[in-house]
Amino acid sequence: MRLSEDQARELAARAVALTPADEAEALVMANDVALTRFANNRIHQNVAEEDTTVSVRAVLGTRTGVASTNRLDDNALKACCEAAVAAARVAPQDADFPGLPAPAPIERIERVCESTRGFDAEARARAAAAIIEQSSVRGLSAAGAVSRADYAVAIVNSRGIDAAMAVTSLKATVLSSGTDGGSGWASWLACDASRFAPEALGDEAATLAQRSEMPGSLEPGNYAVVLAPEAVSDVLDFLGYLSFGAQAVDERSSFTADHQGERLLSELITLTDNALSAETIGLTFDFEGCPKRRTPLVEAGVVRGPVTDSYWAAKLGVPNTGHALPAPNPYGPLPMNLELAAGITRVDEMIASVERGLYITRFHYVNVEDPVRVTLTGMTRDGTFLIENGRLTKPVKNVRFTQSAVDALADVRAVGDRRVLVGPEEGGANLAPALLLGSWQVTGQTR
């Protein structure tokens, strides 16, 4: 059984006390995770792991050093603290370093569900079997996983920060495949396992797989596209990573640099980072123990933000929004709980409005060509369909695209009325609706 919040806090405080530095910070992450994986319509792996890591940041003047360990005895913990100090001694000075942050009130949201904590190997096996059955009865093959996470995080520093929180989550994914080139994907993520309906998830993937059998060809070109929430979430991930962190803005590698307050995206786009939402998962404080703030990034197409941590807030002279990652961190602060405001349009209404275009379930193997314009290149996967005269017609083979997310989100025709939580089972997730985009550049296709 993992450490409790109080035990994690006590361990962090002990590490701070053992660190002979001007300032010290300790981050404790205690994890209890389990995974049941299946393929070819059978369970083939069941694993569980408990681990606790301690990461210590030592400050000597404006120099910082970090060391970590998962050995928790006194000698190992003392050695870790001394290693952090030794690293700080040889680190370069940073004139912009403001010191460790002081404490601020943190909003407490209960994100532990006993239904998830109790989702043991037997429960995961039953869920996997229910998912698999939806494919097997149709002559399809299912692969995927059901995973449970139960973790506690504590952060203590020598300036008075003393924060701890526990979180649970359940995630399930399924890829259903047939013999005629069809495949379908579905995923589910939430804090509360009692809301999980594995049969419905399996049916969603299997239905997509059947519908996408015997896909046809598609010529390269610009197409109107309806992106399902999973595909939209991929776009949001890259936007958050490349565009809405204070470091990217300051270094002018973000399309938002020097454009705060300007309308750069469609008026239909309102994007917020909000770890306090009742619909999301994850911590309500960052990895410095500072409270996460609801942070508008785009309001009706107008650029706001960016997110900050204590370092970048002090450097830029702006408030700390509570978006620090664990030290050492070369990326700067990043949004972890993106939510795109829902619209008023159903997906079938989006499809009905398209004369000729594509419906895309999700993307695969996406990479960045241009970080400033968030130009992405990758493939569609597991359910790509042609839209003709307002109807889904034939499935098409997976296509390659090269498209600026900034340009695409400047030409949004409709936003879905229903949002889905998409993301990893730890750290955070995106709340994403479907989107109808006026143009998406298809550059090639698989054979």
PADRENGU-890178 format. One record per residue (C-alpha): x, y, z; residue number from 0. Coordinates in steps of 0.25 Angstrom, whole numbers, plus 5000, padded with zeros to 4 digits. Layout:
N
     u     v     w    n
     X     Y     Z  NUM
...
***
This chain:
447
     u     v     w    n
  5000  5000  5000    0
  5005  5014  4996    1
  5009  5024  5006    2
  4998  5033  5011    3
  4997  5048  5009    4
  5002  5050  5024    5
  5013  5040  5022    6
  5018  5046  5009    7
  5018  5060  5015    8
  5026  5055  5027    9
  5036  5049  5018   10
  5037  5062  5010   11
  5039  5070  5023   12
  5050  5060  5027   13
  5058  5062  5014   14
  5057  5077  5015   15
  5062  5076  5030   16
  5074  5068  5025   17
  5078  5077  5014   18
  5090  5087  5018   19
  5086  5098  5008   20
  5081  5112  5008   21
  5068  5107  5004   22
  5063  5093  5001   23
  5050  5087  4995   24
  5046  5072  4995   25
  5036  5066  4986   26
  5031  5052  4989   27
  5023  5044  4979   28
  5017  5031  4985   29
  5010  5022  4974   30
  5002  5010  4974   31
  4999  5006  4960   32
  4993  4994  4953   33
  4991  4990  4939   34
  4983  4978  4931   35
  4987  4978  4917   36
  4980  4969  4906   37
  4983  4966  4891   38
  4977  4956  4881   39
  4964  4955  4890   40
  4971  4950  4902   41
  4978  4956  4915   42
  4993  4954  4914   43
  4999  4963  4925   44
  4995  4967  4938   45
  5005  4976  4946   46
  5005  4984  4959   47
  5015  4993  4965   48
  5017  5002  4977   49
  5028  5012  4978   50
  5032  5024  4985   51
  5042  5034  4980   52
  5048  5046  4987   53
  5054  5058  4979   54
  5062  5069  4987   55
  5065  5082  4981   56
  5076  5090  4989   57
  5079  5105  4987   58
  5092  5111  4990   59
  5090  5126  4987   60
  5085  5126  4972   61
  5091  5112  4969   62
  5082  5100  4970   63
  5084  5085  4970   64
  5075  5073  4969   65
  5076  5059  4973   66
  5066  5048  4975   67
  5065  5034  4981   68
  5054  5023  4984   69
  5062  5017  4996   70
  5056  5023  5008   71
  5065  5019  5020   72
  5072  5030  5027   73
  5086  5028  5021   74
  5080  5027  5006   75
  5072  5040  5009   76
  5083  5047  5015   77
  5092  5043  5003   78
  5082  5049  4993   79
  5081  5062  5001   80
  5096  5063  5001   81
  5096  5060  4986   82
  5086  5071  4983   83
  5096  5081  4991   84
  5108  5076  4983   85
  5101  5078  4970   86
  5097  5092  4974   87
  5111  5096  4977   88
  5116  5093  4963   89
  5103  5098  4956   90
  5104  5112  4949   91
  5098  5124  4956   92
  5085  5129  4951   93
  5083  5144  4954   94
  5068  5142  4951   95
  5066  5132  4961   96
  5056  5138  4972   97
  5058  5127  4982   98
  5048  5116  4986   99
  5033  5121  4986  100
  5026  5124  4999  101
  5013  5117  5003  102
  4999  5121  4998  103
  4985  5116  5000  104
  4982  5103  4992  105
  4968  5099  4988  106
  4965  5085  4993  107
  4957  5076  4984  108
  4954  5062  4987  109
  4960  5053  4976  110
  4961  5040  4982  111
  4950  5030  4979  112
  4949  5017  4987  113
  4943  5010  4975  114
  4956  5013  4967  115
  4965  5009  4979  116
  4957  4995  4980  117
  4958  4993  4965  118
  4967  4981  4967  119
  4972  4970  4957  120
  4959  4963  4957  121
  4951  4975  4954  122
  4961  4979  4943  123
  4960  4965  4937  124
  4945  4966  4937  125
  4945  4980  4930  126
  4955  4974  4920  127
  4946  4962  4917  128
  4934  4971  4915  129
  4942  4980  4905  130
  4948  4968  4897  131
  4934  4962  4896  132
  4929  4973  4887  133
  4940  4970  4877  134
  4941  4955  4878  135
  4926  4953  4875  136
  4927  4961  4862  137
  4940  4953  4858  138
  4949  4965  4861  139
  4962  4965  4870  140
  4963  4974  4882  141
  4976  4980  4888  142
  4977  4990  4899  143
  4978  4992  4914  144
  4971  4995  4927  145
  4980  5003  4937  146
  4978  5008  4951  147
  4986  5019  4958  148
  4986  5023  4972  149
  4996  5033  4976  150
  5000  5043  4987  151
  5009  5055  4985  152
  5015  5064  4995  153
  5024  5076  4994  154
  5031  5083  5006  155
  5041  5094  5005  156
  5049  5102  5016  157
  5040  5115  5013  158
  5028  5108  5019  159
  5021  5101  5007  160
  5015  5088  5012  161
  5005  5082  5002  162
  5000  5068  5000  163
  4989  5062  4992  164
  4984  5048  4987  165
  4978  5045  4974  166
  4972  5033  4967  167
  4969  5030  4953  168
  4964  5019  4944  169
  4968  5018  4929  170
  4964  5008  4918  171
  4968  5008  4903  172
  4963  4998  4893  173
  4967  4996  4878  174
  4958  4987  4870  175
  4963  4981  4857  176
  4957  4973  4846  177
  4963  4965  4834  178
  4959  4975  4823  179
  4967  4987  4827  180
  4957  4993  4837  181
  4961  4997  4851  182
  4954  5005  4862  183
  4959  5012  4875  184
  4952  5016  4888  185
  4958  5021  4901  186
  4952  5025  4915  187
  4958  5033  4927  188
  4952  5038  4940  189
  4955  5038  4955  190
  4943  5029  4958  191
  4943  5015  4953  192
  4928  5013  4957  193
  4925  5021  4944  194
  4932  5012  4935  195
  4924  5004  4925  196
  4934  4995  4918  197
  4923  4988  4909  198
  4920  5002  4903  199
  4935  5005  4901  200
  4937  4992  4894  201
  4925  4994  4885  202
  4930  5008  4881  203
  4943  5002  4876  204
  4937  4990  4870  205
  4926  4998  4862  206
  4937  5007  4857  207
  4945  4995  4853  208
  4933  4989  4845  209
  4930  5002  4839  210
  4944  5005  4834  211
  4946  4991  4827  212
  4951  4991  4812  213
  4956  5006  4812  214
  4958  5013  4799  215
  4968  5023  4794  216
  4968  5039  4795  217
  4975  5049  4787  218
  4984  5059  4795  219
  4978  5073  4796  220
  4971  5082  4806  221
  4959  5076  4813  222
  4948  5081  4823  223
  4950  5072  4835  224
  4942  5067  4847  225
  4952  5064  4858  226
  4947  5055  4869  227
  4951  5059  4883  228
  4963  5049  4883  229
  4969  5056  4871  230
  4965  5070  4877  231
  4973  5066  4889  232
  4985  5063  4881  233
  4985  5077  4875  234
  4983  5083  4889  235
  4995  5076  4895  236
  5004  5082  4885  237
  4998  5096  4886  238
  5000  5095  4901  239
  5014  5090  4900  240
  5019  5099  4889  241
  5011  5112  4891  242
  5005  5115  4905  243
  5017  5114  4914  244
  5024  5126  4919  245
  5037  5121  4915  246
  5032  5119  4900  247
  5026  5133  4900  248
  5038  5139  4906  249
  5047  5132  4896  250
  5038  5136  4884  251
  5036  5122  4880  252
  5021  5123  4882  253
  5011  5129  4872  254
  5006  5137  4884  255
  5018  5145  4887  256
  5016  5160  4886  257
  5001  5157  4882  258
  4994  5156  4896  259
  4981  5163  4894  260
  4980  5160  4879  261
  4970  5151  4872  262
  4978  5141  4866  263
  4968  5129  4866  264
  4954  5127  4863  265
  4944  5134  4872  266
  4938  5120  4874  267
  4951  5116  4882  268
  4952  5118  4897  269
  4963  5110  4903  270
  4966  5110  4918  271
  4976  5103  4927  272
  4967  5099  4939  273
  4972  5088  4949  274
  4960  5092  4958  275
  4950  5088  4949  276
  4940  5077  4954  277
  4942  5070  4941  278
  4957  5067  4941  279
  4967  5059  4949  280
  4980  5062  4956  281
  4987  5071  4966  282
  4981  5085  4970  283
  4996  5090  4973  284
  5008  5090  4964  285
  5021  5083  4967  286
  5026  5094  4975  287
  5014  5093  4984  288
  5008  5106  4979  289
  4993  5106  4976  290
  4988  5104  4962  291
  4980  5116  4956  292
  4969  5115  4946  293
  4977  5122  4934  294
  4970  5127  4922  295
  4979  5124  4910  296
  4969  5128  4898  297
  4956  5136  4900  298
  4947  5136  4888  299
  4960  5135  4879  300
  4967  5146  4887  301
  4981  5141  4892  302
  4983  5142  4907  303
  4992  5135  4917  304
  5003  5129  4918  305
  5004  5120  4930  306
  5015  5122  4939  307
  5023  5117  4951  308
  5030  5124  4962  309
  5043  5126  4954  310
  5036  5131  4941  311
  5026  5139  4949  312
  5037  5147  4956  313
  5045  5148  4943  314
  5033  5154  4935  315
  5027  5162  4947  316
  5014  5155  4946  317
  5006  5146  4956  318
  5009  5131  4958  319
  4998  5123  4952  320
  5004  5110  4958  321
  5009  5102  4946  322
  5023  5097  4951  323
  5028  5084  4946  324
  5037  5076  4955  325
  5052  5081  4956  326
  5061  5081  4948  327
  5052  5086  4937  328
  5057  5091  4923  329
  5043  5093  4918  330
  5038  5104  4927  331
  5023  5104  4932  332
  5013  5096  4924  333
  4998  5095  4925  334
  4994  5081  4929  335
  4978  5082  4930  336
  4974  5089  4917  337
  4959  5090  4914  338
  4953  5095  4901  339
  4939  5101  4903  340
  4928  5093  4898  341
  4919  5099  4887  342
  4905  5096  4882  343
  4907  5087  4871  344
  4905  5072  4870  345
  4915  5063  4862  346
  4904  5059  4853  347
  4900  5073  4850  348
  4915  5076  4847  349
  4915  5065  4837  350
  4902  5069  4831  351
  4908  5083  4828  352
  4920  5077  4820  353
  4919  5075  4805  354
  4932  5068  4804  355
  4942  5065  4815  356
  4948  5056  4825  357
  4944  5050  4839  358
  4956  5047  4847  359
  4956  5039  4860  360
  4970  5041  4864  361
  4984  5043  4860  362
  4997  5035  4861  363
  5012  5038  4861  364
  5010  5053  4861  365
  5023  5062  4860  366
  5026  5076  4860  367
  5031  5083  4847  368
  5030  5098  4852  369
  5028  5101  4867  370
  5024  5115  4865  371
  5012  5112  4856  372
  5010  5099  4863  373
  5011  5092  4849  374
  5009  5077  4851  375
  5011  5065  4842  376
  5006  5051  4845  377
  4996  5041  4841  378
  4981  5038  4844  379
  4978  5025  4850  380
  4966  5015  4854  381
  4954  5021  4847  382
  4956  5031  4836  383
  4944  5034  4827  384
  4940  5042  4815  385
  4928  5052  4817  386
  4920  5054  4804  387
  4908  5063  4803  388
  4906  5063  4818  389
  4908  5048  4820  390
  4919  5039  4825  391
  4921  5030  4813  392
  4933  5021  4810  393
  4945  5019  4820  394
  4958  5023  4815  395
  4972  5018  4817  396
  4980  5025  4827  397
  4985  5039  4822  398
  4997  5047  4825  399
  4995  5062  4828  400
  5004  5074  4830  401
  4996  5085  4836  402
  4998  5097  4845  403
  4989  5096  4857  404
  4989  5111  4858  405
  4983  5113  4844  406
  4973  5101  4846  407
  4968  5107  4859  408
  4966  5121  4852  409
  4956  5114  4843  410
  4947  5107  4852  411
  4933  5105  4847  412
  4926  5098  4859  413
  4930  5093  4873  414
  4923  5080  4879  415
  4913  5081  4890  416
  4919  5069  4897  417
  4933  5068  4903  418
  4942  5056  4906  419
  4953  5055  4916  420
  4965  5050  4909  421
  4979  5048  4914  422
  4989  5040  4923  423
  4984  5034  4936  424
  4994  5043  4944  425
  4997  5058  4944  426
  4985  5063  4936  427
  4976  5062  4924  428
  4969  5070  4914  429
  4954  5073  4913  430
  4952  5073  4898  431
  4939  5074  4889  432
  4939  5070  4874  433
  4942  5081  4864  434
  4939  5085  4850  435
  4950  5091  4843  436
  4949  5098  4830  437
  4963  5093  4824  438
  4972  5082  4827  439
  4984  5079  4818  440
  4985  5064  4814  441
  4999  5061  4808  442
  4999  5046  4805  443
  4993  5033  4808  444
  4997  5019  4813  445
  4996  5008  4802  446
***
